Structure formats: structure tokens, C-alpha cells
Amino acid sequence: MARVRLSVAERREELLRAAVEQIEVRGVAALRIADVASALGVSNALVLYHFSTKEQLVAAAFAHAAEGDLAHLRGLLGRRTSAVRRLRSAVRWYAPSGAAKGWRLWIEGWAVSLREPALREVTRELDRQWKAAIATVIAEGVAAGEFACADPEGTALRLTALLDGLAVQLTSYPGGVPRTRAQEWGEAALARELGLDQEALKG
């Protein structure tokens, strides 16, 4: 059966989805252009037409994978409710859960970005956007008088650093920390940063 002819944008989207899937299965180090091509039944040349190197493909794949997460985060933080409720929802969602397949992808990306400048720029920008979104809602809560926080940017950094660290523990060492405990620690940290009783987060 002949393949359906896709637009340039559609083909790029298809290649990026396949690249993310192959990274999750094989890891970045073992990934080959041929793996992505084979998964879609296309030629290596077609992949290289859209992404001239493996490094460009990997960097674009990570950016693609993050778009959905960032959109979901912004959806949680943009709801018409209190800043406290929005932040609690974001912390609960951010904490790793289930099979943590997405977290394995990001841990892999962080490791590879130490050696790959293109991927490092992508992960740095995504990290900046993530923290900025959290800091914005913290500032909104301060302005609304919900809580006091002298340094929203610092708070966002500390919260995400804790959650990132817990994700590494939960993903790399299954069973070491119960997921419910990790979630409790995340919420306790949020309460401390906002100067609230932890029970107030549930109000």
C-alpha cells in the first residue's frame, strides 16, 4: 500500500514522534537515524532531509516532547481558581507517577546535554519556561494576598529542583522512595515556601 503523502510539517511531526519513541526504547547514545527511519518505513535520507544530523534530531525531539508537558502545565496554572490551588495541582502533576516513562526520557536528556551543546540549549530553555510559569503564579498569589513570598523565582527553582531530584530517585531506584511519600514531600515543600500550613493547600 502506498504511503500517504504528508506535508513538510506533518512529516516533521511524524519523525519527531518516532524519534521520541525510539529514544525512550533505546536511549540517546544507542539511537541511530536508521532506527527512526525503520520505525516509519522511510529512508535514512528522508530523515536527514528534515534533520541534517542525529544531534539536531535529538534536540528537536526533546523540544517536541516538552511542548505537551508545558501546555498541560500552563493549563493547570491558568485555571480560574486561587494561586494556591493552581500551584498544588502543578506540584502533584509534576511529581513522577506510574511507569515514569516521561521522566526516563528527561533524565536521559539531562545526561546527554552535558556533552551536546544543541540539546543543552533546548533543555535550558525548557527549564527556564517551566520555572517562569511557576514563578508567575507565585507572584500572582502574593499580589492577591493569599500568601507571602519574597522571592518567587527562587521558590520556583527550589521546588522544581526538589521534584527533579525525587524524579531521579524514583525512576532510577524503584522502590527506594514510595511515590506517595515523594508527593507528600513536594506538597510540604510548597507549603513551607509559601509560609502556609500544609492543610491550607487542600482548602
CNS distance restraints for C-alpha pairs under 8 A (distance, minus, plus):
assign (resid   6 and name CA) (resid  10 and name CA) 5.63 0.50 0.50
assign (resid   6 and name CA) (resid  11 and name CA) 5.63 0.50 0.50
assign (resid   7 and name CA) (resid  11 and name CA) 6.03 0.50 0.50
assign (resid   8 and name CA) (resid  12 and name CA) 6.11 0.50 0.50
assign (resid   9 and name CA) (resid  13 and name CA) 6.17 0.50 0.50
assign (resid  10 and name CA) (resid  14 and name CA) 6.19 0.50 0.50
assign (resid  11 and name CA) (resid  15 and name CA) 6.18 0.50 0.50
assign (resid  12 and name CA) (resid  16 and name CA) 6.14 0.50 0.50
assign (resid  12 and name CA) (resid  50 and name CA) 6.76 0.50 0.50
assign (resid  13 and name CA) (resid  17 and name CA) 6.23 0.50 0.50
assign (resid  14 and name CA) (resid  18 and name CA) 6.26 0.50 0.50
assign (resid  15 and name CA) (resid  19 and name CA) 6.06 0.50 0.50
assign (resid  15 and name CA) (resid  36 and name CA) 7.11 0.50 0.50
assign (resid  15 and name CA) (resid  40 and name CA) 7.89 0.50 0.50
assign (resid  15 and name CA) (resid  47 and name CA) 7.15 0.50 0.50
assign (resid  16 and name CA) (resid  20 and name CA) 6.21 0.50 0.50
assign (resid  16 and name CA) (resid  57 and name CA) 7.50 0.50 0.50
assign (resid  16 and name CA) (resid  60 and name CA) 7.11 0.50 0.50
assign (resid  16 and name CA) (resid  61 and name CA) 5.09 0.50 0.50
assign (resid  16 and name CA) (resid  64 and name CA) 6.83 0.50 0.50
assign (resid  17 and name CA) (resid  21 and name CA) 6.34 0.50 0.50
assign (resid  17 and name CA) (resid  61 and name CA) 7.25 0.50 0.50
assign (resid  17 and name CA) (resid  64 and name CA) 7.89 0.50 0.50
assign (resid  17 and name CA) (resid  65 and name CA) 7.99 0.50 0.50
assign (resid  18 and name CA) (resid  22 and name CA) 6.16 0.50 0.50
assign (resid  18 and name CA) (resid  36 and name CA) 5.89 0.50 0.50
assign (resid  18 and name CA) (resid  39 and name CA) 6.85 0.50 0.50
assign (resid  18 and name CA) (resid  40 and name CA) 7.30 0.50 0.50
assign (resid  19 and name CA) (resid  23 and name CA) 6.06 0.50 0.50
assign (resid  19 and name CA) (resid  36 and name CA) 5.66 0.50 0.50
assign (resid  19 and name CA) (resid  57 and name CA) 7.49 0.50 0.50
assign (resid  19 and name CA) (resid  58 and name CA) 7.24 0.50 0.50
assign (resid  19 and name CA) (resid  61 and name CA) 6.12 0.50 0.50
assign (resid  20 and name CA) (resid  24 and name CA) 6.23 0.50 0.50
assign (resid  20 and name CA) (resid  61 and name CA) 5.68 0.50 0.50
assign (resid  20 and name CA) (resid  62 and name CA) 7.14 0.50 0.50
assign (resid  20 and name CA) (resid  65 and name CA) 6.94 0.50 0.50
assign (resid  21 and name CA) (resid  25 and name CA) 6.38 0.50 0.50
assign (resid  22 and name CA) (resid  26 and name CA) 5.80 0.50 0.50
assign (resid  22 and name CA) (resid  27 and name CA) 7.34 0.50 0.50
assign (resid  22 and name CA) (resid  31 and name CA) 6.93 0.50 0.50
assign (resid  22 and name CA) (resid  35 and name CA) 7.08 0.50 0.50
assign (resid  22 and name CA) (resid  36 and name CA) 6.69 0.50 0.50
assign (resid  23 and name CA) (resid  27 and name CA) 4.56 0.50 0.50
assign (resid  23 and name CA) (resid  28 and name CA) 5.45 0.50 0.50
assign (resid  23 and name CA) (resid  31 and name CA) 6.39 0.50 0.50
assign (resid  23 and name CA) (resid 105 and name CA) 7.17 0.50 0.50
assign (resid  24 and name CA) (resid 101 and name CA) 7.25 0.50 0.50
assign (resid  24 and name CA) (resid 104 and name CA) 7.21 0.50 0.50
assign (resid  24 and name CA) (resid 105 and name CA) 5.78 0.50 0.50
assign (resid  26 and name CA) (resid  30 and name CA) 5.81 0.50 0.50
assign (resid  26 and name CA) (resid  31 and name CA) 5.99 0.50 0.50
assign (resid  27 and name CA) (resid  31 and name CA) 6.17 0.50 0.50
assign (resid  27 and name CA) (resid 105 and name CA) 7.96 0.50 0.50
assign (resid  27 and name CA) (resid 108 and name CA) 6.89 0.50 0.50
assign (resid  28 and name CA) (resid  58 and name CA) 7.48 0.50 0.50
assign (resid  28 and name CA) (resid 108 and name CA) 7.08 0.50 0.50
assign (resid  28 and name CA) (resid 109 and name CA) 7.73 0.50 0.50
assign (resid  28 and name CA) (resid 112 and name CA) 7.37 0.50 0.50
assign (resid  31 and name CA) (resid  35 and name CA) 6.66 0.50 0.50
assign (resid  32 and name CA) (resid  36 and name CA) 7.05 0.50 0.50
assign (resid  32 and name CA) (resid  54 and name CA) 7.23 0.50 0.50
assign (resid  33 and name CA) (resid  37 and name CA) 6.34 0.50 0.50
assign (resid  33 and name CA) (resid  44 and name CA) 6.29 0.50 0.50
assign (resid  33 and name CA) (resid  47 and name CA) 7.02 0.50 0.50
assign (resid  33 and name CA) (resid  48 and name CA) 7.80 0.50 0.50
assign (resid  33 and name CA) (resid  54 and name CA) 6.34 0.50 0.50
assign (resid  34 and name CA) (resid  38 and name CA) 5.86 0.50 0.50
assign (resid  34 and name CA) (resid  43 and name CA) 7.82 0.50 0.50
assign (resid  34 and name CA) (resid  44 and name CA) 5.70 0.50 0.50
assign (resid  35 and name CA) (resid  39 and name CA) 6.15 0.50 0.50
assign (resid  36 and name CA) (resid  40 and name CA) 6.64 0.50 0.50
assign (resid  36 and name CA) (resid  47 and name CA) 7.70 0.50 0.50
assign (resid  37 and name CA) (resid  41 and name CA) 5.91 0.50 0.50
assign (resid  37 and name CA) (resid  42 and name CA) 4.97 0.50 0.50
assign (resid  37 and name CA) (resid  43 and name CA) 5.58 0.50 0.50
assign (resid  37 and name CA) (resid  44 and name CA) 5.50 0.50 0.50
assign (resid  37 and name CA) (resid  46 and name CA) 7.82 0.50 0.50
assign (resid  37 and name CA) (resid  47 and name CA) 6.48 0.50 0.50
assign (resid  38 and name CA) (resid  42 and name CA) 6.27 0.50 0.50
assign (resid  38 and name CA) (resid  43 and name CA) 7.50 0.50 0.50
assign (resid  42 and name CA) (resid  46 and name CA) 6.75 0.50 0.50
assign (resid  42 and name CA) (resid  47 and name CA) 7.89 0.50 0.50
assign (resid  43 and name CA) (resid  47 and name CA) 6.91 0.50 0.50
assign (resid  44 and name CA) (resid  48 and name CA) 6.25 0.50 0.50
assign (resid  45 and name CA) (resid  49 and name CA) 5.99 0.50 0.50
assign (resid  46 and name CA) (resid  50 and name CA) 6.77 0.50 0.50
assign (resid  47 and name CA) (resid  51 and name CA) 6.07 0.50 0.50
assign (resid  47 and name CA) (resid  52 and name CA) 7.79 0.50 0.50
assign (resid  48 and name CA) (resid  52 and name CA) 4.59 0.50 0.50
assign (resid  48 and name CA) (resid  53 and name CA) 6.55 0.50 0.50
assign (resid  51 and name CA) (resid  56 and name CA) 5.85 0.50 0.50
assign (resid  51 and name CA) (resid  57 and name CA) 5.39 0.50 0.50
assign (resid  52 and name CA) (resid  56 and name CA) 6.77 0.50 0.50
assign (resid  52 and name CA) (resid  57 and name CA) 7.72 0.50 0.50
assign (resid  53 and name CA) (resid  57 and name CA) 6.41 0.50 0.50
assign (resid  54 and name CA) (resid  58 and name CA) 6.11 0.50 0.50
assign (resid  55 and name CA) (resid  59 and name CA) 6.17 0.50 0.50
assign (resid  55 and name CA) (resid 116 and name CA) 7.54 0.50 0.50
assign (resid  55 and name CA) (resid 118 and name CA) 7.11 0.50 0.50
assign (resid  55 and name CA) (resid 119 and name CA) 7.50 0.50 0.50
assign (resid  56 and name CA) (resid  60 and name CA) 6.10 0.50 0.50
assign (resid  56 and name CA) (resid 118 and name CA) 7.14 0.50 0.50
assign (resid  57 and name CA) (resid  61 and name CA) 5.99 0.50 0.50
assign (resid  58 and name CA) (resid  62 and name CA) 6.27 0.50 0.50
assign (resid  58 and name CA) (resid 119 and name CA) 7.25 0.50 0.50
assign (resid  59 and name CA) (resid  63 and name CA) 6.38 0.50 0.50
assign (resid  59 and name CA) (resid 118 and name CA) 6.24 0.50 0.50
assign (resid  59 and name CA) (resid 119 and name CA) 4.66 0.50 0.50
assign (resid  59 and name CA) (resid 122 and name CA) 6.44 0.50 0.50
assign (resid  60 and name CA) (resid  64 and name CA) 6.07 0.50 0.50
assign (resid  61 and name CA) (resid  65 and name CA) 6.14 0.50 0.50
assign (resid  62 and name CA) (resid  66 and name CA) 6.23 0.50 0.50
assign (resid  62 and name CA) (resid 109 and name CA) 7.44 0.50 0.50
assign (resid  62 and name CA) (resid 119 and name CA) 7.89 0.50 0.50
assign (resid  62 and name CA) (resid 122 and name CA) 7.58 0.50 0.50
assign (resid  62 and name CA) (resid 123 and name CA) 7.80 0.50 0.50
assign (resid  63 and name CA) (resid  67 and name CA) 6.43 0.50 0.50
assign (resid  63 and name CA) (resid 122 and name CA) 6.42 0.50 0.50
assign (resid  63 and name CA) (resid 123 and name CA) 7.68 0.50 0.50
assign (resid  63 and name CA) (resid 126 and name CA) 7.61 0.50 0.50
assign (resid  64 and name CA) (resid  68 and name CA) 7.60 0.50 0.50
assign (resid  65 and name CA) (resid  69 and name CA) 7.36 0.50 0.50
assign (resid  66 and name CA) (resid  70 and name CA) 6.05 0.50 0.50
assign (resid  66 and name CA) (resid 126 and name CA) 7.34 0.50 0.50
assign (resid  67 and name CA) (resid  71 and name CA) 6.05 0.50 0.50
assign (resid  68 and name CA) (resid  72 and name CA) 6.18 0.50 0.50
assign (resid  69 and name CA) (resid  73 and name CA) 6.15 0.50 0.50
assign (resid  70 and name CA) (resid  74 and name CA) 6.10 0.50 0.50
assign (resid  70 and name CA) (resid 130 and name CA) 7.00 0.50 0.50
assign (resid  71 and name CA) (resid  75 and name CA) 6.13 0.50 0.50
assign (resid  72 and name CA) (resid  76 and name CA) 6.34 0.50 0.50
assign (resid  73 and name CA) (resid  77 and name CA) 6.18 0.50 0.50
assign (resid  73 and name CA) (resid  90 and name CA) 6.47 0.50 0.50
assign (resid  74 and name CA) (resid  78 and name CA) 5.75 0.50 0.50
assign (resid  74 and name CA) (resid 133 and name CA) 7.08 0.50 0.50
assign (resid  75 and name CA) (resid  79 and name CA) 6.48 0.50 0.50
assign (resid  76 and name CA) (resid  86 and name CA) 6.09 0.50 0.50
assign (resid  76 and name CA) (resid  89 and name CA) 6.72 0.50 0.50
assign (resid  76 and name CA) (resid  90 and name CA) 6.30 0.50 0.50
assign (resid  77 and name CA) (resid  83 and name CA) 7.83 0.50 0.50
assign (resid  77 and name CA) (resid  86 and name CA) 5.16 0.50 0.50
assign (resid  77 and name CA) (resid  87 and name CA) 6.83 0.50 0.50
assign (resid  77 and name CA) (resid  90 and name CA) 6.98 0.50 0.50
assign (resid  77 and name CA) (resid 133 and name CA) 7.65 0.50 0.50
assign (resid  77 and name CA) (resid 134 and name CA) 7.71 0.50 0.50
assign (resid  77 and name CA) (resid 137 and name CA) 6.86 0.50 0.50
assign (resid  78 and name CA) (resid  86 and name CA) 7.67 0.50 0.50
assign (resid  79 and name CA) (resid  86 and name CA) 6.98 0.50 0.50
assign (resid  81 and name CA) (resid  85 and name CA) 6.71 0.50 0.50
assign (resid  81 and name CA) (resid  86 and name CA) 6.86 0.50 0.50
assign (resid  82 and name CA) (resid  86 and name CA) 6.35 0.50 0.50
assign (resid  82 and name CA) (resid 141 and name CA) 7.44 0.50 0.50
assign (resid  83 and name CA) (resid  87 and name CA) 6.02 0.50 0.50
assign (resid  83 and name CA) (resid 137 and name CA) 6.01 0.50 0.50
assign (resid  83 and name CA) (resid 138 and name CA) 6.80 0.50 0.50
assign (resid  83 and name CA) (resid 140 and name CA) 6.77 0.50 0.50
assign (resid  83 and name CA) (resid 141 and name CA) 5.03 0.50 0.50
assign (resid  83 and name CA) (resid 146 and name CA) 7.56 0.50 0.50
assign (resid  84 and name CA) (resid  88 and name CA) 6.11 0.50 0.50
assign (resid  84 and name CA) (resid 141 and name CA) 7.04 0.50 0.50
assign (resid  84 and name CA) (resid 146 and name CA) 7.45 0.50 0.50
assign (resid  84 and name CA) (resid 201 and name CA) 6.26 0.50 0.50
assign (resid  85 and name CA) (resid  89 and name CA) 6.14 0.50 0.50
assign (resid  85 and name CA) (resid 201 and name CA) 6.70 0.50 0.50
assign (resid  85 and name CA) (resid 202 and name CA) 7.49 0.50 0.50
assign (resid  85 and name CA) (resid 203 and name CA) 7.86 0.50 0.50
assign (resid  86 and name CA) (resid  90 and name CA) 6.24 0.50 0.50
assign (resid  86 and name CA) (resid 137 and name CA) 7.89 0.50 0.50
assign (resid  87 and name CA) (resid  91 and name CA) 6.18 0.50 0.50
assign (resid  87 and name CA) (resid 134 and name CA) 7.36 0.50 0.50
assign (resid  87 and name CA) (resid 137 and name CA) 7.32 0.50 0.50
assign (resid  87 and name CA) (resid 138 and name CA) 7.73 0.50 0.50
assign (resid  88 and name CA) (resid  92 and name CA) 6.12 0.50 0.50
assign (resid  88 and name CA) (resid 187 and name CA) 6.89 0.50 0.50
assign (resid  88 and name CA) (resid 190 and name CA) 7.63 0.50 0.50
assign (resid  88 and name CA) (resid 201 and name CA) 6.64 0.50 0.50
assign (resid  89 and name CA) (resid  93 and name CA) 6.10 0.50 0.50
assign (resid  90 and name CA) (resid  94 and name CA) 5.90 0.50 0.50
assign (resid  91 and name CA) (resid  95 and name CA) 6.26 0.50 0.50
assign (resid  91 and name CA) (resid 186 and name CA) 6.60 0.50 0.50
assign (resid  91 and name CA) (resid 187 and name CA) 6.87 0.50 0.50
assign (resid  91 and name CA) (resid 190 and name CA) 7.96 0.50 0.50
assign (resid  92 and name CA) (resid 183 and name CA) 6.46 0.50 0.50
assign (resid  92 and name CA) (resid 186 and name CA) 7.63 0.50 0.50
assign (resid  92 and name CA) (resid 187 and name CA) 7.52 0.50 0.50
assign (resid  94 and name CA) (resid 163 and name CA) 7.31 0.50 0.50
assign (resid  95 and name CA) (resid 163 and name CA) 6.15 0.50 0.50
assign (resid  95 and name CA) (resid 166 and name CA) 7.86 0.50 0.50
assign (resid  95 and name CA) (resid 167 and name CA) 6.90 0.50 0.50
assign (resid  95 and name CA) (resid 182 and name CA) 7.46 0.50 0.50
assign (resid  95 and name CA) (resid 183 and name CA) 6.25 0.50 0.50
assign (resid  95 and name CA) (resid 186 and name CA) 7.57 0.50 0.50
assign (resid  96 and name CA) (resid 100 and name CA) 5.81 0.50 0.50
assign (resid  96 and name CA) (resid 103 and name CA) 6.95 0.50 0.50
assign (resid  96 and name CA) (resid 166 and name CA) 8.00 0.50 0.50
assign (resid  96 and name CA) (resid 167 and name CA) 5.65 0.50 0.50
assign (resid  96 and name CA) (resid 170 and name CA) 7.40 0.50 0.50
assign (resid  96 and name CA) (resid 171 and name CA) 7.97 0.50 0.50
assign (resid  96 and name CA) (resid 179 and name CA) 7.48 0.50 0.50
assign (resid  97 and name CA) (resid 179 and name CA) 6.77 0.50 0.50
assign (resid 100 and name CA) (resid 104 and name CA) 6.46 0.50 0.50
assign (resid 100 and name CA) (resid 171 and name CA) 6.52 0.50 0.50
assign (resid 101 and name CA) (resid 105 and name CA) 6.54 0.50 0.50
assign (resid 102 and name CA) (resid 106 and name CA) 6.52 0.50 0.50
assign (resid 103 and name CA) (resid 107 and name CA) 6.09 0.50 0.50
assign (resid 103 and name CA) (resid 167 and name CA) 6.78 0.50 0.50
assign (resid 103 and name CA) (resid 168 and name CA) 7.81 0.50 0.50
assign (resid 103 and name CA) (resid 171 and name CA) 6.97 0.50 0.50
assign (resid 104 and name CA) (resid 108 and name CA) 6.13 0.50 0.50
assign (resid 104 and name CA) (resid 171 and name CA) 6.64 0.50 0.50
assign (resid 105 and name CA) (resid 109 and name CA) 6.22 0.50 0.50
assign (resid 106 and name CA) (resid 110 and name CA) 6.09 0.50 0.50
assign (resid 107 and name CA) (resid 111 and name CA) 6.31 0.50 0.50
assign (resid 107 and name CA) (resid 168 and name CA) 7.01 0.50 0.50
assign (resid 108 and name CA) (resid 112 and name CA) 6.26 0.50 0.50
assign (resid 109 and name CA) (resid 113 and name CA) 5.96 0.50 0.50
assign (resid 109 and name CA) (resid 119 and name CA) 7.53 0.50 0.50
assign (resid 109 and name CA) (resid 123 and name CA) 7.65 0.50 0.50
assign (resid 110 and name CA) (resid 114 and name CA) 6.88 0.50 0.50
assign (resid 110 and name CA) (resid 120 and name CA) 7.70 0.50 0.50
assign (resid 110 and name CA) (resid 123 and name CA) 7.30 0.50 0.50
assign (resid 111 and name CA) (resid 115 and name CA) 7.91 0.50 0.50
assign (resid 112 and name CA) (resid 116 and name CA) 6.18 0.50 0.50
assign (resid 112 and name CA) (resid 119 and name CA) 7.56 0.50 0.50
assign (resid 113 and name CA) (resid 117 and name CA) 6.44 0.50 0.50
assign (resid 113 and name CA) (resid 118 and name CA) 7.67 0.50 0.50
assign (resid 113 and name CA) (resid 119 and name CA) 5.15 0.50 0.50
assign (resid 113 and name CA) (resid 120 and name CA) 4.39 0.50 0.50
assign (resid 113 and name CA) (resid 123 and name CA) 7.55 0.50 0.50
assign (resid 114 and name CA) (resid 120 and name CA) 6.75 0.50 0.50
assign (resid 116 and name CA) (resid 120 and name CA) 6.14 0.50 0.50
assign (resid 117 and name CA) (resid 121 and name CA) 6.25 0.50 0.50
assign (resid 118 and name CA) (resid 122 and name CA) 6.58 0.50 0.50
assign (resid 119 and name CA) (resid 123 and name CA) 6.18 0.50 0.50
assign (resid 120 and name CA) (resid 124 and name CA) 5.95 0.50 0.50
assign (resid 121 and name CA) (resid 125 and name CA) 6.18 0.50 0.50
assign (resid 122 and name CA) (resid 126 and name CA) 6.25 0.50 0.50
assign (resid 123 and name CA) (resid 127 and name CA) 6.00 0.50 0.50
assign (resid 124 and name CA) (resid 128 and name CA) 6.16 0.50 0.50
assign (resid 125 and name CA) (resid 129 and name CA) 6.27 0.50 0.50
assign (resid 126 and name CA) (resid 130 and name CA) 6.19 0.50 0.50
assign (resid 127 and name CA) (resid 131 and name CA) 6.26 0.50 0.50
assign (resid 128 and name CA) (resid 132 and name CA) 6.02 0.50 0.50
assign (resid 129 and name CA) (resid 133 and name CA) 6.17 0.50 0.50
assign (resid 130 and name CA) (resid 134 and name CA) 6.60 0.50 0.50
assign (resid 131 and name CA) (resid 135 and name CA) 6.06 0.50 0.50
assign (resid 131 and name CA) (resid 153 and name CA) 7.24 0.50 0.50
assign (resid 131 and name CA) (resid 156 and name CA) 5.46 0.50 0.50
assign (resid 131 and name CA) (resid 157 and name CA) 6.27 0.50 0.50
assign (resid 131 and name CA) (resid 160 and name CA) 7.27 0.50 0.50
assign (resid 132 and name CA) (resid 136 and name CA) 6.05 0.50 0.50
assign (resid 132 and name CA) (resid 153 and name CA) 7.20 0.50 0.50
assign (resid 132 and name CA) (resid 156 and name CA) 7.62 0.50 0.50
assign (resid 133 and name CA) (resid 137 and name CA) 6.69 0.50 0.50
assign (resid 134 and name CA) (resid 138 and name CA) 6.38 0.50 0.50
assign (resid 134 and name CA) (resid 156 and name CA) 5.77 0.50 0.50
assign (resid 135 and name CA) (resid 139 and name CA) 6.19 0.50 0.50
assign (resid 135 and name CA) (resid 152 and name CA) 4.92 0.50 0.50
assign (resid 135 and name CA) (resid 153 and name CA) 5.17 0.50 0.50
assign (resid 135 and name CA) (resid 155 and name CA) 7.32 0.50 0.50
assign (resid 135 and name CA) (resid 156 and name CA) 5.40 0.50 0.50
assign (resid 136 and name CA) (resid 140 and name CA) 6.29 0.50 0.50
assign (resid 136 and name CA) (resid 152 and name CA) 7.49 0.50 0.50
assign (resid 137 and name CA) (resid 141 and name CA) 6.21 0.50 0.50
assign (resid 138 and name CA) (resid 142 and name CA) 6.33 0.50 0.50
assign (resid 138 and name CA) (resid 149 and name CA) 7.59 0.50 0.50
assign (resid 138 and name CA) (resid 152 and name CA) 5.73 0.50 0.50
assign (resid 139 and name CA) (resid 143 and name CA) 6.18 0.50 0.50
assign (resid 139 and name CA) (resid 149 and name CA) 7.79 0.50 0.50
assign (resid 139 and name CA) (resid 152 and name CA) 6.02 0.50 0.50
assign (resid 140 and name CA) (resid 144 and name CA) 6.15 0.50 0.50
assign (resid 141 and name CA) (resid 145 and name CA) 6.25 0.50 0.50
assign (resid 141 and name CA) (resid 146 and name CA) 5.25 0.50 0.50
assign (resid 141 and name CA) (resid 147 and name CA) 6.33 0.50 0.50
assign (resid 142 and name CA) (resid 146 and name CA) 5.93 0.50 0.50
assign (resid 142 and name CA) (resid 147 and name CA) 5.45 0.50 0.50
assign (resid 142 and name CA) (resid 148 and name CA) 5.51 0.50 0.50
assign (resid 142 and name CA) (resid 149 and name CA) 6.44 0.50 0.50
assign (resid 147 and name CA) (resid 194 and name CA) 5.89 0.50 0.50
assign (resid 147 and name CA) (resid 195 and name CA) 6.73 0.50 0.50
assign (resid 147 and name CA) (resid 196 and name CA) 7.22 0.50 0.50
assign (resid 148 and name CA) (resid 194 and name CA) 6.05 0.50 0.50
assign (resid 148 and name CA) (resid 195 and name CA) 6.60 0.50 0.50
assign (resid 149 and name CA) (resid 155 and name CA) 8.00 0.50 0.50
assign (resid 149 and name CA) (resid 193 and name CA) 7.18 0.50 0.50
assign (resid 149 and name CA) (resid 194 and name CA) 5.85 0.50 0.50
assign (resid 149 and name CA) (resid 195 and name CA) 7.61 0.50 0.50
assign (resid 151 and name CA) (resid 155 and name CA) 6.18 0.50 0.50
assign (resid 152 and name CA) (resid 156 and name CA) 6.11 0.50 0.50
assign (resid 153 and name CA) (resid 157 and name CA) 6.26 0.50 0.50
assign (resid 154 and name CA) (resid 158 and name CA) 6.20 0.50 0.50
assign (resid 155 and name CA) (resid 159 and name CA) 6.09 0.50 0.50
assign (resid 155 and name CA) (resid 193 and name CA) 6.38 0.50 0.50
assign (resid 156 and name CA) (resid 160 and name CA) 6.13 0.50 0.50
assign (resid 157 and name CA) (resid 161 and name CA) 5.96 0.50 0.50
assign (resid 158 and name CA) (resid 162 and name CA) 6.19 0.50 0.50
assign (resid 159 and name CA) (resid 163 and name CA) 6.30 0.50 0.50
assign (resid 159 and name CA) (resid 186 and name CA) 7.45 0.50 0.50
assign (resid 159 and name CA) (resid 189 and name CA) 6.94 0.50 0.50
assign (resid 159 and name CA) (resid 190 and name CA) 6.89 0.50 0.50
assign (resid 160 and name CA) (resid 164 and name CA) 5.87 0.50 0.50
assign (resid 161 and name CA) (resid 165 and name CA) 6.10 0.50 0.50
assign (resid 162 and name CA) (resid 166 and name CA) 6.20 0.50 0.50
assign (resid 162 and name CA) (resid 186 and name CA) 7.35 0.50 0.50
assign (resid 163 and name CA) (resid 167 and name CA) 6.08 0.50 0.50
assign (resid 163 and name CA) (resid 186 and name CA) 6.60 0.50 0.50
assign (resid 164 and name CA) (resid 168 and name CA) 6.41 0.50 0.50
assign (resid 165 and name CA) (resid 169 and name CA) 6.44 0.50 0.50
assign (resid 166 and name CA) (resid 170 and name CA) 6.07 0.50 0.50
assign (resid 166 and name CA) (resid 182 and name CA) 6.63 0.50 0.50
assign (resid 167 and name CA) (resid 171 and name CA) 5.84 0.50 0.50
assign (resid 168 and name CA) (resid 172 and name CA) 5.64 0.50 0.50
assign (resid 168 and name CA) (resid 173 and name CA) 7.83 0.50 0.50
assign (resid 169 and name CA) (resid 173 and name CA) 5.47 0.50 0.50
assign (resid 169 and name CA) (resid 174 and name CA) 7.52 0.50 0.50
assign (resid 169 and name CA) (resid 176 and name CA) 7.17 0.50 0.50
assign (resid 169 and name CA) (resid 177 and name CA) 7.22 0.50 0.50
assign (resid 170 and name CA) (resid 174 and name CA) 5.40 0.50 0.50
assign (resid 170 and name CA) (resid 175 and name CA) 7.17 0.50 0.50
assign (resid 170 and name CA) (resid 176 and name CA) 6.79 0.50 0.50
assign (resid 170 and name CA) (resid 177 and name CA) 6.24 0.50 0.50
assign (resid 170 and name CA) (resid 178 and name CA) 7.82 0.50 0.50
assign (resid 170 and name CA) (resid 179 and name CA) 7.30 0.50 0.50
assign (resid 177 and name CA) (resid 181 and name CA) 6.81 0.50 0.50
assign (resid 177 and name CA) (resid 182 and name CA) 6.77 0.50 0.50
assign (resid 178 and name CA) (resid 182 and name CA) 6.43 0.50 0.50
assign (resid 179 and name CA) (resid 183 and name CA) 6.24 0.50 0.50
assign (resid 180 and name CA) (resid 184 and name CA) 6.23 0.50 0.50
assign (resid 181 and name CA) (resid 185 and name CA) 6.22 0.50 0.50
assign (resid 182 and name CA) (resid 186 and name CA) 6.25 0.50 0.50
assign (resid 183 and name CA) (resid 187 and name CA) 6.34 0.50 0.50
assign (resid 184 and name CA) (resid 188 and name CA) 6.04 0.50 0.50
assign (resid 185 and name CA) (resid 189 and name CA) 6.08 0.50 0.50
assign (resid 186 and name CA) (resid 190 and name CA) 6.33 0.50 0.50
assign (resid 187 and name CA) (resid 191 and name CA) 6.21 0.50 0.50
assign (resid 187 and name CA) (resid 198 and name CA) 7.16 0.50 0.50
assign (resid 187 and name CA) (resid 201 and name CA) 7.95 0.50 0.50
assign (resid 188 and name CA) (resid 192 and name CA) 6.24 0.50 0.50
assign (resid 188 and name CA) (resid 198 and name CA) 6.01 0.50 0.50
assign (resid 189 and name CA) (resid 193 and name CA) 6.13 0.50 0.50
assign (resid 190 and name CA) (resid 194 and name CA) 6.26 0.50 0.50
assign (resid 191 and name CA) (resid 195 and name CA) 5.98 0.50 0.50
assign (resid 191 and name CA) (resid 196 and name CA) 4.90 0.50 0.50
assign (resid 191 and name CA) (resid 197 and name CA) 6.04 0.50 0.50
assign (resid 191 and name CA) (resid 198 and name CA) 5.26 0.50 0.50
assign (resid 191 and name CA) (resid 201 and name CA) 6.96 0.50 0.50
assign (resid 192 and name CA) (resid 196 and name CA) 6.15 0.50 0.50
assign (resid 192 and name CA) (resid 197 and name CA) 7.55 0.50 0.50
assign (resid 192 and name CA) (resid 198 and name CA) 7.87 0.50 0.50
assign (resid 196 and name CA) (resid 200 and name CA) 6.35 0.50 0.50
assign (resid 196 and name CA) (resid 201 and name CA) 7.61 0.50 0.50
assign (resid 197 and name CA) (resid 201 and name CA) 7.35 0.50 0.50
assign (resid 198 and name CA) (resid 202 and name CA) 7.61 0.50 0.50
assign (resid 199 and name CA) (resid 203 and name CA) 7.10 0.50 0.50
